[in-house]
Amino acid sequence: MANIGREELSGSHDRAIPQRFLDLMATGWRTKEPDLTPVPQVKHLARRRALLSAAFPGDTLVIPTGNIHSRTFGAPYDFRAGSDFLWLTGDQEPDSVLVLHPTATGHDAVLYTQPRSDVASGAQYLDRMDGEIWHGRRFSPQEKSTILEIDTRPLGELLSVLDAVAASPRLRVLRGYHAGLDGGLRPGALPVTADNVERDALLASVISELRLEKDEWEIAQLQDAVDATIRGFEDVARRLRPDAPTSERFIEGVFAWRARTAGNGVGYSSIVAGGPRSTILHWSRNDGSIEPGQILLLDMGIENVNLYTADVTRVLPVSGTFSPAQRDVYDIVHASRTAGLAVMAPGVAFAEIQDTCTRVLAEGLRGLGLLKGSVEEALDPSSIAYRRWSLHGFGHMLGLDVHDCGHARPEAYAGGVLNENYVLTMEPGLYFQPHDELVPEELRGIGVRIEDDVLVTATGAHLLTQALPTESHEVESWLAAQREAGPREPCGDGS
């Protein structure tokens, strides 16, 4: 396999290239001009950079996207642009760095990016770690300047820029994406020090907080990802056997096919949890067997081509109908979800939604006979007994990351309130472990999580996932309808 990675050395199997061959490869190539139509979100990119500029007047801001990393020698991971960088630039290629240079009236934004590795670059055209014959054509800095509408310059110019500001107390760097910038003795390094830790952390927090409110283009991207994800759930339902075992690996692969044909791929590791594995919150080995009579918990999301991701969970009764015990647990979780959605609105505290969902879960646990004391006692902060069976919060922000805006300060996120055009998940759950002796035997091995993607509107909450049913009887009818429709034939356009 081709060897990719800026930091890797050539392998021992590489052969020397004679000059005559280099001369041959330097001539005889036809040129083709690429499509330089500006990206559709270009007006939003400029507005976002202006918001960041206003937050840090007089400071130099350095935001890298990250580099290619290798899984093993010669086998790279697929590159995925850093979300903050992508939100500000629209550039999906590796190694680039955005710098906001302060001016008297704000900032000049400059994107520093790799030049092409084409015939004009000579021997590098044959470089299997970077050359275009190996990896395809990328945009030149001049071309990126056109399609992204931002001043773009060769990455080689960045070194002198960083040297000029390296010791400045007005420098802020987005950390954790570029090892060369974060430390070491290499030229251009901006190592982490006691002086800049807090300063740099504030940059990360402010970008996350600016990303909390989605613009109309972002909302459309999230709906696109959700729509593709719903088709993926339909694909899975149509192939889930009601009367014979089905491999979790097979179900994961069915969804992965949809994710790759309808988007960039999966937005996170898919959870395909049959039977007792439904109680393992982050089960992702997906190497078990799904048996008739069990439930199947599916937590999956597609990342679309612009790298916005859905995050959806549904629980299906494999045989077609829930057992009485399965339905009891499912309906409690559904009631919690419905109650939480009912209070979602601008100005409502994140904590209020959590409390609303939690109370319904605790009341359900009390009804099942699992809480020895009252609901109030179970909810008391000194006890939180309910959490034995519900370990996570009601939801999280969603966007370019499945857990979006994670660097936001508590007062702007979990300790804050919702605003219009926030997008977040609603995902209460109950999990009764197979080895939990505090629950009746008929409940052991049942895990239920129902997860929807929600847009906060001026008047409340709009379900981006409304096309995928949630009530237990609706799920049964939907599953039956999918099975009756039968599997779709693979289509190259993702439809």
C-alpha positions as CSV (number, residue, x, y, z in Angstrom):
1,M,0.0,0.0,0.0
2,A,1.1,3.5,-0.7
3,N,3.0,5.2,2.1
4,I,1.5,8.5,3.3
5,G,2.5,10.8,6.1
6,R,4.6,14.0,6.3
7,E,6.7,12.6,9.2
8,E,7.3,9.1,7.8
9,L,10.6,8.1,6.2
10,S,10.6,5.9,3.1
11,G,10.4,2.2,3.6
12,S,13.2,-0.2,3.1
13,H,11.4,-1.5,0.0
14,D,11.8,1.8,-1.8
15,R,14.1,1.9,-4.8
16,A,16.3,4.8,-5.9
17,I,15.0,6.8,-8.8
18,P,17.4,7.5,-11.7
19,Q,17.7,11.0,-13.1
20,R,16.6,9.8,-16.6
21,F,13.3,8.7,-15.1
22,L,12.9,12.0,-13.3
23,D,13.5,13.8,-16.6
24,L,10.9,11.5,-18.3
25,M,8.3,12.2,-15.6
26,A,8.8,16.0,-15.9
27,T,7.4,16.3,-19.4
28,G,4.4,15.3,-21.4
29,W,1.5,16.0,-19.0
30,R,-1.7,17.7,-20.1
31,T,-3.1,20.3,-17.7
32,K,-6.7,20.6,-16.6
33,E,-8.2,23.5,-14.7
34,P,-10.3,22.6,-11.7
35,D,-13.7,24.0,-10.8
36,L,-13.1,27.1,-8.7
37,T,-16.6,27.9,-7.8
38,P,-16.7,29.2,-4.2
39,V,-17.9,26.8,-1.6
40,P,-21.6,27.3,-0.7
41,Q,-21.0,28.4,2.9
42,V,-18.4,31.0,1.9
43,K,-20.4,34.0,3.3
44,H,-20.8,32.2,6.6
45,L,-17.0,31.5,6.8
46,A,-16.2,35.2,6.7
47,R,-18.9,36.0,9.3
48,R,-17.5,33.4,11.6
49,R,-14.0,34.7,11.3
50,A,-15.3,38.2,12.1
51,L,-17.0,37.0,15.3
52,L,-13.7,35.4,16.4
53,S,-11.8,38.5,15.5
54,A,-14.1,40.6,17.6
55,A,-13.6,38.4,20.6
56,F,-9.8,38.8,20.6
57,P,-8.8,42.3,19.5
58,G,-5.1,42.8,19.2
59,D,-4.2,39.1,19.6
60,T,-2.6,36.9,17.0
61,L,-4.7,33.7,16.7
62,V,-3.2,30.4,15.3
63,I,-5.7,27.7,14.4
64,P,-4.3,24.5,12.8
65,T,-6.3,21.7,11.2
66,G,-3.9,18.9,12.0
67,N,-1.8,16.3,10.2
68,I,-2.1,12.8,8.8
69,H,-1.4,10.1,11.3
70,S,-0.5,6.5,10.6
71,R,-2.2,3.5,12.0
72,T,0.9,1.4,11.3
73,F,4.0,2.0,9.2
74,G,2.8,2.8,5.7
75,A,-0.9,2.7,6.5
76,P,-2.4,6.1,7.4
77,Y,-5.7,6.9,9.0
78,D,-8.1,8.8,6.8
79,F,-7.6,12.5,7.5
80,R,-10.4,14.5,9.0
81,A,-10.1,18.2,9.2
82,G,-10.1,19.8,12.7
83,S,-13.7,21.0,13.4
84,D,-12.8,24.5,14.6
85,F,-10.5,25.1,11.7
86,L,-13.1,23.7,9.2
87,W,-15.8,25.9,10.7
88,L,-13.6,29.0,10.1
89,T,-12.2,28.1,6.7
90,G,-14.1,25.4,4.9
91,D,-10.8,23.7,4.0
92,Q,-10.7,19.9,4.4
93,E,-7.1,19.2,3.5
94,P,-4.4,18.4,6.0
95,D,-1.5,20.5,7.4
96,S,-3.1,23.9,6.9
97,V,-2.9,26.6,9.5
98,L,-5.2,29.6,9.8
99,V,-3.7,32.8,11.3
100,L,-5.6,35.9,12.3
101,H,-3.1,38.7,12.2
102,P,-4.2,41.7,14.3
103,T,-4.8,45.1,12.6
104,A,-6.0,48.5,13.8
105,T,-9.6,47.5,12.8
106,G,-9.7,43.8,13.5
107,H,-7.7,41.0,11.9
108,D,-6.4,39.9,8.5
109,A,-7.2,36.3,8.1
110,V,-4.5,34.2,6.2
111,L,-4.7,30.5,5.4
112,Y,-1.3,28.9,5.1
113,T,-1.5,25.7,3.1
114,Q,0.6,23.1,1.3
115,P,1.4,23.9,-2.3
116,R,0.6,21.3,-5.0
117,S,2.9,18.3,-5.5
118,D,2.6,18.4,-9.3
119,V,5.0,18.2,-12.2
120,A,6.3,21.7,-11.4
121,S,7.6,20.5,-8.1
122,G,10.0,18.1,-9.8
123,A,11.0,14.9,-7.9
124,Q,8.2,15.4,-5.3
125,Y,5.8,14.6,-8.1
126,L,7.0,11.0,-7.6
127,D,6.9,11.2,-3.8
128,R,4.7,8.4,-2.6
129,M,4.1,10.3,0.7
130,D,2.8,13.4,-1.0
131,G,2.8,13.3,-4.8
132,E,-0.3,13.8,-6.9
133,I,0.2,10.5,-8.8
134,W,-0.2,8.8,-5.4
135,H,-2.9,10.8,-3.7
136,G,-4.7,12.9,-6.3
137,R,-4.7,16.6,-7.1
138,R,-5.1,19.2,-4.3
139,F,-5.9,22.9,-4.7
140,S,-3.0,25.3,-4.9
141,P,-2.9,28.2,-2.5
142,Q,-4.1,30.5,-5.2
143,E,-7.0,28.2,-6.1
144,K,-8.0,27.9,-2.4
145,S,-8.0,31.7,-2.2
146,T,-10.7,31.7,-4.9
147,I,-12.9,28.9,-3.6
148,L,-12.7,29.8,0.1
149,E,-12.5,33.6,-0.5
150,I,-9.6,34.0,2.0
151,D,-6.1,35.2,1.5
152,T,-4.1,32.0,1.1
153,R,-0.4,31.6,1.0
154,P,2.2,28.7,0.8
155,L,2.7,26.9,4.1
156,G,6.5,27.6,3.8
157,E,5.8,31.2,4.6
158,L,4.4,30.3,8.0
159,L,7.7,29.7,9.7
160,S,8.8,33.4,9.6
161,V,5.3,34.4,10.7
162,L,5.5,32.2,13.8
163,D,9.1,33.2,14.6
164,A,8.0,36.8,14.7
165,V,5.2,36.2,17.3
166,A,6.5,33.2,19.2
167,A,7.4,35.2,22.3
168,S,4.4,37.6,22.2
169,P,2.0,37.7,25.2
170,R,-0.8,38.4,22.7
171,L,-0.4,35.1,20.9
172,R,-3.1,32.4,21.2
173,V,-2.8,28.9,19.7
174,L,-5.5,26.2,19.3
175,R,-3.7,23.2,20.9
176,G,-3.9,19.5,20.3
177,Y,-4.0,19.4,16.5
178,H,-0.5,20.0,15.3
179,A,2.4,18.4,17.1
180,G,4.9,20.6,15.3
181,L,3.3,23.7,16.7
182,D,2.6,22.4,20.1
183,G,6.1,21.6,21.3
184,G,9.6,20.4,20.7
185,L,12.6,22.2,19.4
186,R,11.7,22.3,15.7
187,P,11.6,25.6,13.9
188,G,8.2,27.2,14.2
189,A,7.2,25.3,17.4
190,L,5.1,27.3,19.9
191,P,5.4,25.1,23.0
192,V,3.0,25.0,25.8
193,T,4.2,26.9,28.8
194,A,2.8,28.0,32.2
195,D,2.3,31.5,30.7
196,N,0.1,30.5,27.8
197,V,-2.0,27.5,29.0
198,E,-4.9,29.7,30.2
199,R,-4.6,32.1,27.3
200,D,-4.8,29.3,24.7
201,A,-7.6,27.5,26.6
202,L,-9.7,30.6,26.3
203,L,-9.3,30.6,22.5
204,A,-10.6,27.0,22.4
205,S,-13.5,27.9,24.7
206,V,-14.6,30.9,22.7
207,I,-14.5,29.1,19.4
208,S,-16.7,26.4,20.9
209,E,-19.1,28.9,22.2
210,L,-19.3,30.7,18.9
211,R,-20.1,27.3,17.3
212,L,-23.1,26.7,19.6
213,E,-25.6,28.6,17.5
214,K,-26.0,27.1,14.1
215,D,-26.6,29.2,11.0
216,E,-29.1,28.2,8.3
217,W,-26.5,26.4,6.2
218,E,-25.3,24.3,9.2
219,I,-28.9,23.4,10.0
220,A,-29.4,22.2,6.5
221,Q,-26.2,20.1,6.7
222,L,-27.4,18.5,9.9
223,Q,-30.8,17.7,8.4
224,D,-29.0,16.1,5.4
225,A,-26.9,13.9,7.8
226,V,-30.0,13.0,9.7
227,D,-32.0,12.1,6.5
228,A,-29.1,9.8,5.4
229,T,-29.0,8.2,8.8
230,I,-32.7,7.4,8.7
231,R,-32.2,5.7,5.4
232,G,-29.4,3.7,7.1
233,F,-31.7,2.6,9.9
234,E,-34.2,1.5,7.2
235,D,-31.5,-0.5,5.5
236,V,-30.7,-2.2,8.8
237,A,-34.3,-3.0,9.6
238,R,-34.9,-4.5,6.2
239,R,-32.0,-7.0,6.8
240,L,-32.5,-7.8,10.4
241,R,-33.8,-11.4,10.6
242,P,-36.8,-11.9,12.9
243,D,-36.5,-15.7,13.1
244,A,-32.7,-16.5,13.0
245,P,-29.5,-15.0,14.4
246,T,-28.0,-11.9,12.7
247,S,-24.4,-10.9,13.1
248,E,-23.7,-7.5,14.7
249,R,-20.8,-7.2,12.3
250,F,-23.3,-7.6,9.3
251,I,-25.6,-4.9,10.7
252,E,-22.6,-2.6,11.2
253,G,-21.6,-3.2,7.6
254,V,-25.0,-2.5,6.2
255,F,-25.1,0.9,7.9
256,A,-21.5,1.6,6.9
257,W,-22.4,1.0,3.3
258,R,-25.1,3.7,3.6
259,A,-22.8,6.1,5.4
260,R,-20.1,5.9,2.7
261,T,-22.5,6.1,-0.2
262,A,-24.7,8.9,1.2
263,G,-22.0,10.8,3.1
264,N,-18.4,10.9,4.2
265,G,-18.8,7.9,6.4
266,V,-19.9,7.2,9.9
267,G,-19.7,10.1,12.3
268,Y,-18.5,7.9,15.2
269,S,-18.1,4.2,15.9
270,S,-21.4,2.6,15.4
271,I,-23.0,0.8,18.4
272,V,-24.8,-2.4,17.3
273,A,-25.8,-4.0,20.6
274,G,-27.9,-7.1,20.6
275,G,-29.6,-8.5,23.7
276,P,-27.5,-8.1,26.9
277,R,-25.0,-5.9,25.1
278,S,-27.6,-3.2,24.9
279,T,-26.7,-2.4,28.5
280,I,-23.1,-1.6,27.6
281,L,-23.3,2.1,26.9
282,H,-20.4,2.4,24.4
283,W,-20.4,-1.1,23.0
284,S,-18.6,-0.9,19.6
285,R,-16.9,-4.2,19.2
286,N,-20.1,-5.4,17.4
287,D,-18.9,-9.0,17.3
288,G,-21.9,-10.6,18.9
289,S,-25.0,-12.4,17.6
290,I,-28.4,-10.8,17.6
291,E,-31.0,-13.4,18.5
292,P,-34.8,-13.6,18.0
293,G,-36.7,-12.4,21.0
294,Q,-34.0,-10.0,22.0
295,I,-33.9,-6.2,21.5
296,L,-31.3,-4.5,19.3
297,L,-30.0,-1.1,20.4
298,L,-28.6,0.9,17.4
299,D,-26.6,4.1,18.1
300,M,-25.4,5.3,14.7
301,G,-24.9,8.5,12.7
302,I,-23.7,9.5,9.3
303,E,-21.3,12.3,8.7
304,N,-22.2,14.1,5.5
305,V,-19.8,15.3,2.9
306,N,-19.4,18.6,4.7
307,L,-18.5,16.7,7.9
308,Y,-21.7,17.5,9.9
309,T,-22.9,14.4,11.8
310,A,-26.2,12.9,13.0
311,D,-26.4,11.0,16.2
312,V,-29.5,8.7,16.5
313,T,-30.4,5.8,18.7
314,R,-33.3,3.4,18.3
315,V,-34.2,0.1,20.0
316,L,-35.8,-2.6,17.9
317,P,-37.6,-5.8,19.0
318,V,-35.8,-8.4,16.8
319,S,-38.8,-10.7,16.5
320,G,-41.2,-7.8,15.7
321,T,-42.9,-7.1,19.0
322,F,-41.6,-6.1,22.4
323,S,-42.0,-8.5,25.3
324,P,-43.9,-7.1,28.3
325,A,-40.7,-6.4,30.3
326,Q,-39.0,-4.9,27.3
327,R,-42.0,-2.6,26.6
328,D,-42.2,-1.5,30.3
329,V,-38.6,-0.3,30.2
330,Y,-38.9,1.2,26.7
331,D,-42.1,3.2,27.6
332,I,-40.4,4.7,30.7
333,V,-37.5,5.9,28.6
334,H,-39.9,7.2,25.9
335,A,-41.9,9.1,28.6
336,S,-38.6,10.7,29.8
337,R,-37.8,11.8,26.3
338,T,-41.2,13.3,25.7
339,A,-41.1,15.2,28.9
340,G,-37.7,16.6,28.1
341,L,-38.7,17.7,24.6
342,A,-41.7,19.5,26.1
343,V,-39.6,21.9,28.1
344,M,-37.0,22.6,25.5
345,A,-37.1,26.2,24.4
346,P,-34.8,29.3,24.3
347,G,-33.9,30.5,27.8
348,V,-34.5,27.1,29.4
349,A,-31.6,26.0,31.5
350,F,-29.8,22.9,30.4
351,A,-30.1,21.6,34.0
352,E,-33.9,22.0,33.9
353,I,-34.1,19.6,31.0
354,Q,-31.9,17.2,32.8
355,D,-34.0,17.4,35.9
356,T,-37.2,16.9,33.9
357,C,-35.9,13.7,32.2
358,T,-34.3,12.3,35.3
359,R,-37.5,12.7,37.4
360,V,-39.5,10.7,34.9
361,L,-36.9,7.9,34.8
362,A,-36.9,7.8,38.6
363,E,-40.6,7.6,38.7
364,G,-40.5,4.7,36.3
365,L,-37.9,3.0,38.4
366,R,-40.1,3.4,41.4
367,G,-43.0,1.9,39.5
368,L,-40.8,-1.1,38.6
369,G,-40.1,-1.5,42.3
370,L,-36.4,-0.8,42.0
371,L,-36.1,2.2,44.2
372,K,-36.4,1.4,47.9
373,G,-37.1,4.9,49.0
374,S,-39.1,7.7,47.4
375,V,-38.4,9.4,44.1
376,E,-37.2,12.5,46.0
377,E,-34.7,10.4,48.0
378,A,-33.4,8.8,44.8
379,L,-33.0,12.3,43.2
380,D,-31.3,13.8,46.2
381,P,-27.7,14.9,45.3
382,S,-26.4,13.0,48.3
383,S,-27.9,9.8,47.0
384,I,-28.7,9.8,43.2
385,A,-29.7,6.2,43.5
386,Y,-31.4,6.3,40.2
387,R,-28.1,6.6,38.4
388,R,-27.3,2.9,39.0
389,W,-29.6,2.3,36.0
390,S,-29.1,5.6,34.1
391,L,-25.5,6.6,33.9
392,H,-25.5,9.6,31.5
393,G,-27.2,12.9,31.0
394,F,-30.1,13.7,28.7
395,G,-28.1,14.9,25.8
396,H,-25.3,16.9,24.3
397,M,-24.6,19.5,21.5
398,L,-24.4,18.3,17.9
399,G,-22.7,19.6,14.8
400,L,-19.3,19.1,13.2
401,D,-18.5,16.9,16.2
402,V,-20.9,14.3,17.6
403,H,-20.2,15.9,21.0
404,D,-20.0,19.4,19.6
405,C,-18.6,22.5,21.3
406,G,-16.9,20.4,23.9
407,H,-14.5,23.2,25.0
408,A,-17.2,25.6,25.9
409,R,-17.1,26.9,29.4
410,P,-19.7,25.4,31.9
411,E,-21.6,28.7,32.1
412,A,-22.2,28.6,28.4
413,Y,-23.1,24.9,28.1
414,A,-24.2,22.5,30.9
415,G,-24.5,25.4,33.4
416,G,-26.2,27.7,30.9
417,V,-29.4,28.0,28.9
418,L,-30.5,27.0,25.5
419,N,-30.6,29.6,22.7
420,E,-32.4,29.6,19.4
421,N,-30.7,27.5,16.7
422,Y,-28.8,25.3,19.1
423,V,-28.8,21.7,17.9
424,L,-28.5,19.0,20.5
425,T,-29.5,15.4,21.2
426,M,-32.3,14.1,23.5
427,E,-31.2,10.7,24.7
428,P,-32.4,9.4,28.1
429,G,-31.7,5.7,28.8
430,L,-32.1,2.9,31.3
431,Y,-29.7,0.0,31.5
432,F,-30.2,-3.2,33.5
433,Q,-27.0,-5.2,33.5
434,P,-27.3,-9.0,33.1
435,H,-25.4,-9.5,36.4
436,D,-27.4,-6.9,38.5
437,E,-28.9,-8.7,41.4
438,L,-30.9,-5.7,42.5
439,V,-33.3,-6.0,39.5
440,P,-35.8,-8.8,38.8
441,E,-34.5,-11.5,36.4
442,E,-37.0,-10.5,33.6
443,L,-35.4,-7.1,33.4
444,R,-31.8,-8.2,33.4
445,G,-30.0,-7.6,30.1
446,I,-32.4,-4.9,28.9
447,G,-30.9,-1.6,27.8
448,V,-33.0,1.1,26.2
449,R,-31.8,4.5,24.9
450,I,-33.9,6.6,22.5
451,E,-32.0,9.4,20.9
452,D,-33.3,12.2,18.7
453,D,-31.5,15.2,17.1
454,V,-33.3,18.5,18.1
455,L,-33.2,22.0,16.8
456,V,-34.1,24.7,19.3
457,T,-36.5,27.1,17.6
458,A,-38.1,30.4,18.7
459,T,-41.1,28.5,20.0
460,G,-39.6,25.3,21.3
461,A,-38.0,22.2,19.8
462,H,-38.1,20.8,16.3
463,L,-37.2,17.2,15.7
464,L,-34.7,16.7,12.9
465,T,-35.3,13.0,13.4
466,Q,-39.1,13.2,13.3
467,A,-39.4,10.8,10.4
468,L,-38.1,7.9,12.5
469,P,-40.8,6.8,15.0
470,T,-40.2,6.4,18.7
471,E,-43.3,5.1,20.5
472,S,-43.1,1.4,21.1
473,H,-46.2,0.5,19.0
474,E,-44.9,2.8,16.2
475,V,-41.5,1.1,16.2
476,E,-43.2,-2.3,15.8
477,S,-45.3,-1.0,12.9
478,W,-42.3,0.7,11.3
479,L,-40.1,-2.4,11.6
480,A,-42.9,-4.5,10.0
481,A,-43.2,-2.1,7.1
482,Q,-39.5,-2.0,6.5
483,R,-39.3,-5.8,6.4
484,E,-42.3,-5.9,4.0
485,A,-40.5,-3.5,1.7
486,G,-37.4,-5.6,1.6
487,P,-33.7,-4.8,1.1
488,R,-32.8,-2.0,-1.2
489,E,-30.4,-2.7,-4.0
490,P,-27.1,-0.8,-3.6
491,C,-27.0,2.5,-5.5
492,G,-23.9,4.5,-6.2
493,D,-25.7,7.8,-5.5
494,G,-26.6,6.9,-1.9
495,S,-30.4,6.8,-2.6
